[in-house]
Amino acid sequence: MEAPAPEPPPWERLAMDRVWDEKVRANPSLFDGPVAACAGLTRDGPHGVVLTWARTTYRRYVLRWIPGATARLPGLFADVAQPTCDGRLLVGRMGRSTSTPGRWLLPGGSVEPPGDGQVLDLAVVRGHAARELAEETGIESAPGELRLWLVTRGTHGSVGVLFLAPPRPAALLRERFAYRVAAETARGREPELDRIALVGSWAELAELTGPGADHADYLEPVVARYAGAAQPAPARPDAARPGPARPDAARPGPARPGPARPGPAPLRPPPPGGG
């Protein structure tokens, strides 16, 4: 359900604008567009949650770096776990034009708010996850193919709604990503993800990132959870086709407001806009 975003007091707004302007000067690709933030998350029985969200813009997320700020809101993300047929997961490294270059994470992004008076429900979040997967990796999945898998909670309170995509051949995933990167480069744009890898265990992820490398802290438990449950699956009958999956460009946004950590068990939330 939707709730109004808290109004920052004057001193807090001035500090927020100052910090945001500093970050934009350091990275002009940052975008202060509309975003749906998490305004509350409560359990609803043993397997459900109720999510409250608020309309705001990306600059609000810098309030975490302002001591004493009272109008902070955690982020809300839709992410996709894309497996291979042999039980590995696709992870991507954020490109130079993003606010967190070099960070490894799952494909996904911040949830955009619906139009005024419209509902932000699970179907909308699922559709957003499918778009992010296509924009960042070139891999197309119909929203109905994405299965709700986990809800994660981050260090700064950020909430990730994690969907599981159908398994696909590793070669197909690499080919789709190569097409996407080539298409973005041809348009003079830097891709949001500059590299992908397929990992089947936390040890492989640790070897990939190396000491001191930046990665979302939900990756370890998510990769471990999937590796413990995955079985090789038959390949989808689709084939790679040249060209990007979608012609629209991925839009770099500000830093994710805190890496997410999976909760103790898979959760099946009711529609976030319902309630």
Secondary structure as UniProt FT lines:
FT   HELIX           10..26
FT   TURN            28..29
FT   STRAND          34..43
FT   STRAND          49..57
FT   HELIX           58..65
FT   TURN            67..68
FT   STRAND          75..81
FT   STRAND          83..84
FT   TURN            85..86
FT   STRAND          89..94
FT   TURN            96..97
FT   TURN            101..102
FT   STRAND          104..105
FT   STRAND          108..110
FT   TURN            116..117
FT   HELIX           122..137
FT   HELIX           143..145
FT   STRAND          147..154
FT   TURN            155..156
FT   STRAND          159..164
FT   HELIX           170..186
FT   TURN            187..188
FT   STRAND          193..199
FT   HELIX           202..209
FT   TURN            211..212
FT   TURN            217..218
FT   HELIX           219..229
FT   STRAND          260..262
FT   TURN            272..273
//
